[in-house]
């Protein structure tokens, strides 16, 4: 499911055929899993000493007392995890916290 911001931008720029454009976009969650698996194999062959760093950006820690922007991982994003607090459901951390993790993973392909 796309964010409201992306949908509104596509609709704004393509008011006549925005539904077709949205339908043609790949699912990041599905495509990411494929990409992750392929890059993991590649790193295992070419940069084995960095493989653990790459995986650490994906996997949530086995033990963590709380979830914050600093320890939110790609695995959390793929599961749709969002942490809120209190009656007003103040957002603590959500999917946007995965962007830096993904950007760091992308840099492994430029090494």
Jmol script that loads the backbone (N, CA, C; Angstrom):
load data "model"
ATOM      1  N   UNK A   1       0.831  -1.171   0.000  1.00  0.00           N
ATOM      2  CA  UNK A   1       0.000   0.000   0.000  1.00  0.00           C
ATOM      3  C   UNK A   1       0.885   1.248   0.000  1.00  0.00           C
ATOM      4  N   UNK A   2       0.594   2.176  -0.894  1.00  0.00           N
ATOM      5  CA  UNK A   2       1.386   3.386  -1.007  1.00  0.00           C
ATOM      6  C   UNK A   2       0.965   4.410   0.034  1.00  0.00           C
ATOM      7  N   UNK A   3       1.907   5.263   0.359  1.00  0.00           N
ATOM      8  CA  UNK A   3       1.576   6.310   1.314  1.00  0.00           C
ATOM      9  C   UNK A   3       0.651   7.334   0.668  1.00  0.00           C
ATOM     10  N   UNK A   4      -0.048   8.058   1.503  1.00  0.00           N
ATOM     11  CA  UNK A   4      -0.975   9.084   1.031  1.00  0.00           C
ATOM     12  C   UNK A   4      -0.225  10.162   0.259  1.00  0.00           C
ATOM     13  N   UNK A   5       0.999  10.486   0.694  1.00  0.00           N
ATOM     14  CA  UNK A   5       1.782  11.510   0.016  1.00  0.00           C
ATOM     15  C   UNK A   5       2.103  11.113  -1.418  1.00  0.00           C
ATOM     16  N   UNK A   6       2.498   9.864  -1.620  1.00  0.00           N
ATOM     17  CA  UNK A   6       2.820   9.396  -2.972  1.00  0.00           C
ATOM     18  C   UNK A   6       1.570   9.409  -3.836  1.00  0.00           C
ATOM     19  N   UNK A   7       0.475   8.898  -3.302  1.00  0.00           N
ATOM     20  CA  UNK A   7      -0.771   8.880  -4.066  1.00  0.00           C
ATOM     21  C   UNK A   7      -1.188  10.290  -4.472  1.00  0.00           C
ATOM     22  N   UNK A   8      -1.096  11.244  -3.562  1.00  0.00           N
ATOM     23  CA  UNK A   8      -1.529  12.603  -3.886  1.00  0.00           C
ATOM     24  C   UNK A   8      -0.618  13.243  -4.933  1.00  0.00           C
ATOM     25  N   UNK A   9       0.682  12.964  -4.874  1.00  0.00           N
ATOM     26  CA  UNK A   9       1.601  13.504  -5.872  1.00  0.00           C
ATOM     27  C   UNK A   9       1.341  12.927  -7.260  1.00  0.00           C
ATOM     28  N   UNK A  10       1.100  11.621  -7.322  1.00  0.00           N
ATOM     29  CA  UNK A  10       0.799  10.993  -8.618  1.00  0.00           C
ATOM     30  C   UNK A  10      -0.498  11.555  -9.167  1.00  0.00           C
ATOM     31  N   UNK A  11      -1.492  11.701  -8.322  1.00  0.00           N
ATOM     32  CA  UNK A  11      -2.789  12.241  -8.763  1.00  0.00           C
ATOM     33  C   UNK A  11      -2.645  13.687  -9.231  1.00  0.00           C
ATOM     34  N   UNK A  12      -1.849  14.464  -8.522  1.00  0.00           N
ATOM     35  CA  UNK A  12      -1.643  15.869  -8.877  1.00  0.00           C
ATOM     36  C   UNK A  12      -0.962  15.996 -10.239  1.00  0.00           C
ATOM     37  N   UNK A  13       0.041  15.162 -10.479  1.00  0.00           N
ATOM     38  CA  UNK A  13       0.815  15.258 -11.719  1.00  0.00           C
ATOM     39  C   UNK A  13       0.182  14.522 -12.895  1.00  0.00           C
ATOM     40  N   UNK A  14      -0.707  13.586 -12.618  1.00  0.00           N
ATOM     41  CA  UNK A  14      -1.339  12.788 -13.670  1.00  0.00           C
ATOM     42  C   UNK A  14      -2.812  12.577 -13.344  1.00  0.00           C
ATOM     43  N   UNK A  15      -3.609  13.627 -13.366  1.00  0.00           N
ATOM     44  CA  UNK A  15      -5.000  13.508 -12.905  1.00  0.00           C
ATOM     45  C   UNK A  15      -5.864  12.558 -13.733  1.00  0.00           C
ATOM     46  N   UNK A  16      -5.540  12.360 -15.001  1.00  0.00           N
ATOM     47  CA  UNK A  16      -6.395  11.534 -15.850  1.00  0.00           C
ATOM     48  C   UNK A  16      -6.141  10.035 -15.702  1.00  0.00           C
ATOM     49  N   UNK A  17      -4.889   9.663 -15.533  1.00  0.00           N
ATOM     50  CA  UNK A  17      -4.583   8.229 -15.484  1.00  0.00           C
ATOM     51  C   UNK A  17      -3.813   7.816 -14.230  1.00  0.00           C
ATOM     52  N   UNK A  18      -4.044   8.535 -13.129  1.00  0.00           N
ATOM     53  CA  UNK A  18      -3.280   8.228 -11.917  1.00  0.00           C
ATOM     54  C   UNK A  18      -3.564   6.830 -11.381  1.00  0.00           C
ATOM     55  N   UNK A  19      -4.770   6.319 -11.542  1.00  0.00           N
ATOM     56  CA  UNK A  19      -5.077   4.969 -11.036  1.00  0.00           C
ATOM     57  C   UNK A  19      -4.275   3.914 -11.789  1.00  0.00           C
ATOM     58  N   UNK A  20      -4.121   4.092 -13.093  1.00  0.00           N
ATOM     59  CA  UNK A  20      -3.316   3.152 -13.883  1.00  0.00           C
ATOM     60  C   UNK A  20      -1.850   3.210 -13.474  1.00  0.00           C
ATOM     61  N   UNK A  21      -1.370   4.409 -13.225  1.00  0.00           N
ATOM     62  CA  UNK A  21       0.028   4.572 -12.806  1.00  0.00           C
ATOM     63  C   UNK A  21       0.255   3.917 -11.452  1.00  0.00           C
ATOM     64  N   UNK A  22      -0.633   4.160 -10.514  1.00  0.00           N
ATOM     65  CA  UNK A  22      -0.501   3.552  -9.185  1.00  0.00           C
ATOM     66  C   UNK A  22      -0.532   2.030  -9.270  1.00  0.00           C
ATOM     67  N   UNK A  23      -1.417   1.504 -10.126  1.00  0.00           N
ATOM     68  CA  UNK A  23      -1.532   0.050 -10.267  1.00  0.00           C
ATOM     69  C   UNK A  23      -0.281  -0.562 -10.891  1.00  0.00           C
ATOM     70  N   UNK A  24       0.443   0.223 -11.688  1.00  0.00           N
ATOM     71  CA  UNK A  24       1.624  -0.311 -12.366  1.00  0.00           C
ATOM     72  C   UNK A  24       2.883  -0.276 -11.503  1.00  0.00           C
ATOM     73  N   UNK A  25       2.855   0.459 -10.396  1.00  0.00           N
ATOM     74  CA  UNK A  25       4.031   0.542  -9.542  1.00  0.00           C
ATOM     75  C   UNK A  25       4.276  -0.783  -8.814  1.00  0.00           C
ATOM     76  N   UNK A  26       5.532  -1.190  -8.736  1.00  0.00           N
ATOM     77  CA  UNK A  26       5.820  -2.447  -8.021  1.00  0.00           C
ATOM     78  C   UNK A  26       5.630  -2.274  -6.517  1.00  0.00           C
ATOM     79  N   UNK A  27       5.392  -3.369  -5.848  1.00  0.00           N
ATOM     80  CA  UNK A  27       5.275  -3.367  -4.396  1.00  0.00           C
ATOM     81  C   UNK A  27       6.676  -3.357  -3.795  1.00  0.00           C
ATOM     82  N   UNK A  28       6.997  -2.303  -3.052  1.00  0.00           N
ATOM     83  CA  UNK A  28       8.327  -2.223  -2.459  1.00  0.00           C
ATOM     84  C   UNK A  28       8.598  -3.417  -1.551  1.00  0.00           C
ATOM     85  N   UNK A  29       7.614  -3.793  -0.753  1.00  0.00           N
ATOM     86  CA  UNK A  29       7.820  -4.883   0.209  1.00  0.00           C
ATOM     87  C   UNK A  29       8.166  -6.194  -0.485  1.00  0.00           C
ATOM     88  N   UNK A  30       7.527  -6.480  -1.595  1.00  0.00           N
ATOM     89  CA  UNK A  30       7.815  -7.714  -2.334  1.00  0.00           C
ATOM     90  C   UNK A  30       9.153  -7.594  -3.055  1.00  0.00           C
ATOM     91  N   UNK A  31       9.349  -6.488  -3.760  1.00  0.00           N
ATOM     92  CA  UNK A  31      10.581  -6.293  -4.517  1.00  0.00           C
ATOM     93  C   UNK A  31      11.793  -6.198  -3.600  1.00  0.00           C
ATOM     94  N   UNK A  32      11.607  -5.611  -2.430  1.00  0.00           N
ATOM     95  CA  UNK A  32      12.717  -5.509  -1.491  1.00  0.00           C
ATOM     96  C   UNK A  32      13.200  -6.889  -1.082  1.00  0.00           C
ATOM     97  N   UNK A  33      12.299  -7.794  -0.795  1.00  0.00           N
ATOM     98  CA  UNK A  33      12.693  -9.146  -0.367  1.00  0.00           C
ATOM     99  C   UNK A  33      13.526  -9.832  -1.443  1.00  0.00           C
ATOM    100  N   UNK A  34      13.129  -9.680  -2.689  1.00  0.00           N
ATOM    101  CA  UNK A  34      13.885 -10.266  -3.799  1.00  0.00           C
ATOM    102  C   UNK A  34      15.265  -9.619  -3.878  1.00  0.00           C
ATOM    103  N   UNK A  35      15.282  -8.289  -3.838  1.00  0.00           N
ATOM    104  CA  UNK A  35      16.535  -7.532  -3.917  1.00  0.00           C
ATOM    105  C   UNK A  35      17.461  -7.914  -2.762  1.00  0.00           C
ATOM    106  N   UNK A  36      16.923  -7.968  -1.561  1.00  0.00           N
ATOM    107  CA  UNK A  36      17.723  -8.298  -0.376  1.00  0.00           C
ATOM    108  C   UNK A  36      18.388  -9.664  -0.524  1.00  0.00           C
ATOM    109  N   UNK A  37      17.631 -10.631  -0.976  1.00  0.00           N
ATOM    110  CA  UNK A  37      18.175 -11.985  -1.140  1.00  0.00           C
ATOM    111  C   UNK A  37      19.299 -12.013  -2.165  1.00  0.00           C
ATOM    112  N   UNK A  38      19.113 -11.299  -3.263  1.00  0.00           N
ATOM    113  CA  UNK A  38      20.138 -11.275  -4.313  1.00  0.00           C
ATOM    114  C   UNK A  38      21.400 -10.550  -3.853  1.00  0.00           C
ATOM    115  N   UNK A  39      21.234  -9.427  -3.179  1.00  0.00           N
ATOM    116  CA  UNK A  39      22.396  -8.666  -2.717  1.00  0.00           C
ATOM    117  C   UNK A  39      23.135  -9.433  -1.631  1.00  0.00           C
ATOM    118  N   UNK A  40      22.406 -10.132  -0.796  1.00  0.00           N
ATOM    119  CA  UNK A  40      23.034 -10.918   0.267  1.00  0.00           C
ATOM    120  C   UNK A  40      23.958 -11.983  -0.319  1.00  0.00           C
ATOM    121  N   UNK A  41      23.501 -12.640  -1.375  1.00  0.00           N
ATOM    122  CA  UNK A  41      24.333 -13.652  -2.051  1.00  0.00           C
ATOM    123  C   UNK A  41      25.557 -12.984  -2.675  1.00  0.00           C
ATOM    124  N   UNK A  42      25.358 -11.855  -3.307  1.00  0.00           N
ATOM    125  CA  UNK A  42      26.455 -11.129  -3.933  1.00  0.00           C
ATOM    126  C   UNK A  42      27.500 -10.704  -2.910  1.00  0.00           C
ATOM    127  N   UNK A  43      27.050 -10.143  -1.801  1.00  0.00           N
ATOM    128  CA  UNK A  43      27.986  -9.728  -0.758  1.00  0.00           C
ATOM    129  C   UNK A  43      28.725 -10.906  -0.150  1.00  0.00           C
ATOM    130  N   UNK A  44      28.053 -12.023  -0.040  1.00  0.00           N
ATOM    131  CA  UNK A  44      28.698 -13.227   0.507  1.00  0.00           C
ATOM    132  C   UNK A  44      29.876 -13.640  -0.369  1.00  0.00           C
ATOM    133  N   UNK A  45      29.748 -13.411  -1.667  1.00  0.00           N
ATOM    134  CA  UNK A  45      30.821 -13.781  -2.597  1.00  0.00           C
ATOM    135  C   UNK A  45      31.901 -12.711  -2.702  1.00  0.00           C
ATOM    136  N   UNK A  46      31.493 -11.444  -2.717  1.00  0.00           N
ATOM    137  CA  UNK A  46      32.441 -10.375  -3.020  1.00  0.00           C
ATOM    138  C   UNK A  46      32.939  -9.591  -1.810  1.00  0.00           C
ATOM    139  N   UNK A  47      32.094  -9.402  -0.817  1.00  0.00           N
ATOM    140  CA  UNK A  47      32.454  -8.599   0.361  1.00  0.00           C
ATOM    141  C   UNK A  47      32.003  -9.309   1.640  1.00  0.00           C
ATOM    142  N   UNK A  48      32.485 -10.495   1.841  1.00  0.00           N
ATOM    143  CA  UNK A  48      32.022 -11.305   2.958  1.00  0.00           C
ATOM    144  C   UNK A  48      32.226 -10.608   4.306  1.00  0.00           C
ATOM    145  N   UNK A  49      33.259  -9.793   4.417  1.00  0.00           N
ATOM    146  CA  UNK A  49      33.506  -9.109   5.683  1.00  0.00           C
ATOM    147  C   UNK A  49      32.468  -8.021   5.976  1.00  0.00           C
ATOM    148  N   UNK A  50      31.643  -7.640   5.002  1.00  0.00           N
ATOM    149  CA  UNK A  50      30.598  -6.636   5.222  1.00  0.00           C
ATOM    150  C   UNK A  50      29.195  -7.238   5.279  1.00  0.00           C
ATOM    151  N   UNK A  51      29.099  -8.523   5.072  1.00  0.00           N
ATOM    152  CA  UNK A  51      27.793  -9.189   5.049  1.00  0.00           C
ATOM    153  C   UNK A  51      27.034  -9.008   6.364  1.00  0.00           C
ATOM    154  N   UNK A  52      27.705  -9.168   7.484  1.00  0.00           N
ATOM    155  CA  UNK A  52      27.038  -9.008   8.782  1.00  0.00           C
ATOM    156  C   UNK A  52      26.483  -7.595   8.963  1.00  0.00           C
ATOM    157  N   UNK A  53      27.214  -6.601   8.483  1.00  0.00           N
ATOM    158  CA  UNK A  53      26.735  -5.218   8.571  1.00  0.00           C
ATOM    159  C   UNK A  53      25.465  -5.039   7.746  1.00  0.00           C
ATOM    160  N   UNK A  54      25.451  -5.608   6.561  1.00  0.00           N
ATOM    161  CA  UNK A  54      24.288  -5.519   5.676  1.00  0.00           C
ATOM    162  C   UNK A  54      23.070  -6.184   6.317  1.00  0.00           C
ATOM    163  N   UNK A  55      23.265  -7.368   6.859  1.00  0.00           N
ATOM    164  CA  UNK A  55      22.173  -8.123   7.489  1.00  0.00           C
ATOM    165  C   UNK A  55      21.674  -7.399   8.737  1.00  0.00           C
ATOM    166  N   UNK A  56      22.563  -6.789   9.476  1.00  0.00           N
ATOM    167  CA  UNK A  56      22.186  -6.080  10.710  1.00  0.00           C
ATOM    168  C   UNK A  56      21.227  -4.914  10.422  1.00  0.00           C
ATOM    169  N   UNK A  57      21.315  -4.330   9.242  1.00  0.00           N
ATOM    170  CA  UNK A  57      20.389  -3.256   8.864  1.00  0.00           C
ATOM    171  C   UNK A  57      18.992  -3.796   8.579  1.00  0.00           C
ATOM    172  N   UNK A  58      18.889  -5.088   8.310  1.00  0.00           N
ATOM    173  CA  UNK A  58      17.602  -5.721   8.030  1.00  0.00           C
ATOM    174  C   UNK A  58      16.968  -6.325   9.281  1.00  0.00           C
ATOM    175  N   UNK A  59      17.747  -7.111   9.994  1.00  0.00           N
ATOM    176  CA  UNK A  59      17.200  -7.901  11.107  1.00  0.00           C
ATOM    177  C   UNK A  59      17.029  -7.072  12.371  1.00  0.00           C
ATOM    178  N   UNK A  60      15.873  -7.274  13.002  1.00  0.00           N
ATOM    179  CA  UNK A  60      15.676  -6.627  14.299  1.00  0.00           C
ATOM    180  C   UNK A  60      16.500  -7.382  15.337  1.00  0.00           C
ATOM    181  N   UNK A  61      16.997  -6.684  16.342  1.00  0.00           N
ATOM    182  CA  UNK A  61      17.800  -7.348  17.377  1.00  0.00           C
ATOM    183  C   UNK A  61      16.983  -8.422  18.110  1.00  0.00           C
ATOM    184  N   UNK A  62      17.656  -9.460  18.510  1.00  0.00           N
ATOM    185  CA  UNK A  62      16.974 -10.539  19.239  1.00  0.00           C
ATOM    186  C   UNK A  62      16.374 -10.012  20.542  1.00  0.00           C
ATOM    187  N   UNK A  63      17.113  -9.127  21.185  1.00  0.00           N
ATOM    188  CA  UNK A  63      16.643  -8.536  22.442  1.00  0.00           C
ATOM    189  C   UNK A  63      16.700  -7.020  22.311  1.00  0.00           C
ATOM    190  N   UNK A  64      15.565  -6.382  22.509  1.00  0.00           N
ATOM    191  CA  UNK A  64      15.526  -4.918  22.587  1.00  0.00           C
ATOM    192  C   UNK A  64      14.406  -4.544  23.541  1.00  0.00           C
ATOM    193  N   UNK A  65      14.699  -3.597  24.408  1.00  0.00           N
ATOM    194  CA  UNK A  65      13.736  -3.210  25.430  1.00  0.00           C
ATOM    195  C   UNK A  65      12.648  -2.309  24.877  1.00  0.00           C
ATOM    196  N   UNK A  66      13.004  -1.492  23.901  1.00  0.00           N
ATOM    197  CA  UNK A  66      12.020  -0.622  23.278  1.00  0.00           C
ATOM    198  C   UNK A  66      12.380  -0.449  21.804  1.00  0.00           C
ATOM    199  N   UNK A  67      11.481   0.129  21.066  1.00  0.00           N
ATOM    200  CA  UNK A  67      11.707   0.363  19.646  1.00  0.00           C
ATOM    201  C   UNK A  67      11.734   1.861  19.432  1.00  0.00           C
ATOM    202  N   UNK A  68      12.820   2.324  18.842  1.00  0.00           N
ATOM    203  CA  UNK A  68      12.989   3.749  18.596  1.00  0.00           C
ATOM    204  C   UNK A  68      13.519   3.940  17.178  1.00  0.00           C
ATOM    205  N   UNK A  69      13.676   5.184  16.793  1.00  0.00           N
ATOM    206  CA  UNK A  69      14.206   5.500  15.476  1.00  0.00           C
ATOM    207  C   UNK A  69      15.580   4.868  15.281  1.00  0.00           C
ATOM    208  N   UNK A  70      16.371   4.804  16.346  1.00  0.00           N
ATOM    209  CA  UNK A  70      17.738   4.288  16.253  1.00  0.00           C
ATOM    210  C   UNK A  70      17.798   2.784  16.021  1.00  0.00           C
ATOM    211  N   UNK A  71      16.807   2.023  16.496  1.00  0.00           N
ATOM    212  CA  UNK A  71      16.895   0.571  16.341  1.00  0.00           C
ATOM    213  C   UNK A  71      15.757  -0.018  15.488  1.00  0.00           C
ATOM    214  N   UNK A  72      15.039   0.830  14.783  1.00  0.00           N
ATOM    215  CA  UNK A  72      14.006   0.377  13.843  1.00  0.00           C
ATOM    216  C   UNK A  72      14.730  -0.190  12.623  1.00  0.00           C
ATOM    217  N   UNK A  73      14.352  -1.372  12.182  1.00  0.00           N
ATOM    218  CA  UNK A  73      15.044  -2.058  11.086  1.00  0.00           C
ATOM    219  C   UNK A  73      14.109  -2.316   9.914  1.00  0.00           C
ATOM    220  N   UNK A  74      14.675  -2.737   8.806  1.00  0.00           N
ATOM    221  CA  UNK A  74      13.884  -3.040   7.613  1.00  0.00           C
ATOM    222  C   UNK A  74      12.850  -4.126   7.910  1.00  0.00           C
ATOM    223  N   UNK A  75      13.197  -5.077   8.722  1.00  0.00           N
ATOM    224  CA  UNK A  75      12.261  -6.138   9.101  1.00  0.00           C
ATOM    225  C   UNK A  75      11.027  -5.546   9.790  1.00  0.00           C
ATOM    226  N   UNK A  76      11.220  -4.537  10.611  1.00  0.00           N
ATOM    227  CA  UNK A  76      10.097  -3.854  11.257  1.00  0.00           C
ATOM    228  C   UNK A  76       9.208  -3.194  10.214  1.00  0.00           C
ATOM    229  N   UNK A  77       9.837  -2.530   9.239  1.00  0.00           N
ATOM    230  CA  UNK A  77       9.079  -1.881   8.175  1.00  0.00           C
ATOM    231  C   UNK A  77       8.251  -2.902   7.395  1.00  0.00           C
ATOM    232  N   UNK A  78       8.870  -4.007   7.027  1.00  0.00           N
ATOM    233  CA  UNK A  78       8.180  -5.018   6.228  1.00  0.00           C
ATOM    234  C   UNK A  78       7.005  -5.634   6.982  1.00  0.00           C
ATOM    235  N   UNK A  79       7.071  -5.615   8.298  1.00  0.00           N
ATOM    236  CA  UNK A  79       5.963  -6.120   9.112  1.00  0.00           C
ATOM    237  C   UNK A  79       4.937  -5.031   9.409  1.00  0.00           C
ATOM    238  N   UNK A  80       5.200  -3.809   8.944  1.00  0.00           N
ATOM    239  CA  UNK A  80       4.255  -2.713   9.150  1.00  0.00           C
ATOM    240  C   UNK A  80       4.249  -2.165  10.562  1.00  0.00           C
ATOM    241  N   UNK A  81       5.354  -2.300  11.270  1.00  0.00           N
ATOM    242  CA  UNK A  81       5.412  -1.882  12.671  1.00  0.00           C
ATOM    243  C   UNK A  81       5.424  -0.364  12.818  1.00  0.00           C
ATOM    244  N   UNK A  82       4.557   0.123  13.680  1.00  0.00           N
ATOM    245  CA  UNK A  82       4.515   1.534  14.057  1.00  0.00           C
ATOM    246  C   UNK A  82       4.296   1.577  15.560  1.00  0.00           C
ATOM    247  N   UNK A  83       5.081   2.359  16.252  1.00  0.00           N
ATOM    248  CA  UNK A  83       4.997   2.436  17.709  1.00  0.00           C
ATOM    249  C   UNK A  83       4.376   3.774  18.090  1.00  0.00           C
ATOM    250  N   UNK A  84       3.328   3.696  18.911  1.00  0.00           N
ATOM    251  CA  UNK A  84       2.663   4.900  19.405  1.00  0.00           C
ATOM    252  C   UNK A  84       2.659   4.874  20.927  1.00  0.00           C
ATOM    253  N   UNK A  85       2.315   6.033  21.515  1.00  0.00           N
ATOM    254  CA  UNK A  85       2.305   6.128  22.974  1.00  0.00           C
ATOM    255  C   UNK A  85       1.071   6.905  23.418  1.00  0.00           C
ATOM    256  N   UNK A  86       0.477   6.460  24.510  1.00  0.00           N
ATOM    257  CA  UNK A  86      -0.593   7.194  25.156  1.00  0.00           C
ATOM    258  C   UNK A  86      -1.946   7.118  24.469  1.00  0.00           C
ATOM    259  N   UNK A  87      -2.903   7.766  25.096  1.00  0.00           N
ATOM    260  CA  UNK A  87      -4.282   7.780  24.609  1.00  0.00           C
ATOM    261  C   UNK A  87      -4.396   8.471  23.260  1.00  0.00           C
ATOM    262  N   UNK A  88      -3.601   9.494  23.072  1.00  0.00           N
ATOM    263  CA  UNK A  88      -3.617  10.245  21.810  1.00  0.00           C
ATOM    264  C   UNK A  88      -2.859   9.521  20.699  1.00  0.00           C
ATOM    265  N   UNK A  89      -2.257   8.396  21.039  1.00  0.00           N
ATOM    266  CA  UNK A  89      -1.486   7.594  20.083  1.00  0.00           C
ATOM    267  C   UNK A  89      -0.404   8.429  19.392  1.00  0.00           C
ATOM    268  N   UNK A  90       0.375   9.120  20.223  1.00  0.00           N
ATOM    269  CA  UNK A  90       1.494   9.908  19.709  1.00  0.00           C
ATOM    270  C   UNK A  90       2.491   8.962  19.042  1.00  0.00           C
ATOM    271  N   UNK A  91       2.827   9.230  17.816  1.00  0.00           N
ATOM    272  CA  UNK A  91       3.724   8.366  17.055  1.00  0.00           C
ATOM    273  C   UNK A  91       5.155   8.510  17.552  1.00  0.00           C
ATOM    274  N   UNK A  92       5.750   7.387  17.915  1.00  0.00           N
ATOM    275  CA  UNK A  92       7.137   7.345  18.372  1.00  0.00           C
ATOM    276  C   UNK A  92       8.055   7.027  17.201  1.00  0.00           C
ATOM    277  N   UNK A  93       7.703   5.996  16.463  1.00  0.00           N
ATOM    278  CA  UNK A  93       8.499   5.583  15.309  1.00  0.00           C
ATOM    279  C   UNK A  93       7.605   4.824  14.333  1.00  0.00           C
ATOM    280  N   UNK A  94       7.928   4.944  13.068  1.00  0.00           N
ATOM    281  CA  UNK A  94       7.133   4.280  12.040  1.00  0.00           C
ATOM    282  C   UNK A  94       7.965   3.982  10.806  1.00  0.00           C
ATOM    283  N   UNK A  95       7.315   3.682   9.713  1.00  0.00           N
ATOM    284  CA  UNK A  95       7.993   3.244   8.500  1.00  0.00           C
ATOM    285  C   UNK A  95       9.079   4.187   7.978  1.00  0.00           C
ATOM    286  N   UNK A  96       8.924   5.475   8.203  1.00  0.00           N
ATOM    287  CA  UNK A  96       9.933   6.418   7.704  1.00  0.00           C
ATOM    288  C   UNK A  96      11.308   6.173   8.327  1.00  0.00           C
ATOM    289  N   UNK A  97      11.358   5.502   9.469  1.00  0.00           N
ATOM    290  CA  UNK A  97      12.629   5.189  10.120  1.00  0.00           C
ATOM    291  C   UNK A  97      13.418   4.146   9.344  1.00  0.00           C
ATOM    292  N   UNK A  98      12.785   3.442   8.425  1.00  0.00           N
ATOM    293  CA  UNK A  98      13.478   2.430   7.624  1.00  0.00           C
ATOM    294  C   UNK A  98      14.249   3.048   6.467  1.00  0.00           C
ATOM    295  N   UNK A  99      13.946   4.287   6.111  1.00  0.00           N
ATOM    296  CA  UNK A  99      14.615   4.913   4.961  1.00  0.00           C
ATOM    297  C   UNK A  99      16.132   4.971   5.140  1.00  0.00           C
ATOM    298  N   UNK A 100      16.652   5.446   6.286  1.00  0.00           N
ATOM    299  CA  UNK A 100      18.111   5.449   6.441  1.00  0.00           C
ATOM    300  C   UNK A 100      18.715   4.049   6.396  1.00  0.00           C
ATOM    301  N   UNK A 101      17.985   3.069   6.917  1.00  0.00           N
ATOM    302  CA  UNK A 101      18.488   1.687   6.876  1.00  0.00           C
ATOM    303  C   UNK A 101      18.648   1.231   5.423  1.00  0.00           C
ATOM    304  N   UNK A 102      17.624   1.495   4.620  1.00  0.00           N
ATOM    305  CA  UNK A 102      17.663   1.099   3.217  1.00  0.00           C
ATOM    306  C   UNK A 102      18.751   1.869   2.464  1.00  0.00           C
ATOM    307  N   UNK A 103      18.886   3.148   2.743  1.00  0.00           N
ATOM    308  CA  UNK A 103      19.930   3.936   2.085  1.00  0.00           C
ATOM    309  C   UNK A 103      21.316   3.389   2.410  1.00  0.00           C
ATOM    310  N   UNK A 104      21.509   2.962   3.639  1.00  0.00           N
ATOM    311  CA  UNK A 104      22.793   2.370   4.009  1.00  0.00           C
ATOM    312  C   UNK A 104      23.016   1.055   3.280  1.00  0.00           C
ATOM    313  N   UNK A 105      21.954   0.267   3.145  1.00  0.00           N
ATOM    314  CA  UNK A 105      22.094  -0.991   2.409  1.00  0.00           C
ATOM    315  C   UNK A 105      22.457  -0.719   0.950  1.00  0.00           C
ATOM    316  N   UNK A 106      21.865   0.291   0.364  1.00  0.00           N
ATOM    317  CA  UNK A 106      22.180   0.625  -1.028  1.00  0.00           C
ATOM    318  C   UNK A 106      23.657   0.965  -1.217  1.00  0.00           C
ATOM    319  N   UNK A 107      24.261   1.577  -0.207  1.00  0.00           N
ATOM    320  CA  UNK A 107      25.676   1.953  -0.345  1.00  0.00           C
ATOM    321  C   UNK A 107      26.579   0.736  -0.452  1.00  0.00           C
ATOM    322  N   UNK A 108      26.133  -0.412   0.010  1.00  0.00           N
ATOM    323  CA  UNK A 108      26.953  -1.618  -0.120  1.00  0.00           C
ATOM    324  C   UNK A 108      27.189  -1.964  -1.587  1.00  0.00           C
ATOM    325  N   UNK A 109      26.294  -1.545  -2.454  1.00  0.00           N
ATOM    326  CA  UNK A 109      26.443  -1.843  -3.877  1.00  0.00           C
ATOM    327  C   UNK A 109      27.418  -0.902  -4.556  1.00  0.00           C
ATOM    328  N   UNK A 110      27.815   0.154  -3.865  1.00  0.00           N
ATOM    329  CA  UNK A 110      28.757   1.096  -4.459  1.00  0.00           C
ATOM    330  C   UNK A 110      30.166   0.888  -3.938  1.00  0.00           C
ATOM    331  N   UNK A 111      30.355  -0.043  -3.029  1.00  0.00           N
ATOM    332  CA  UNK A 111      31.691  -0.287  -2.477  1.00  0.00           C
ATOM    333  C   UNK A 111      32.595  -0.957  -3.494  1.00  0.00           C
TER     334      UNK A 111
END
end "model"
wireframe off; spacefill off
backbone 0.3
color backbone group
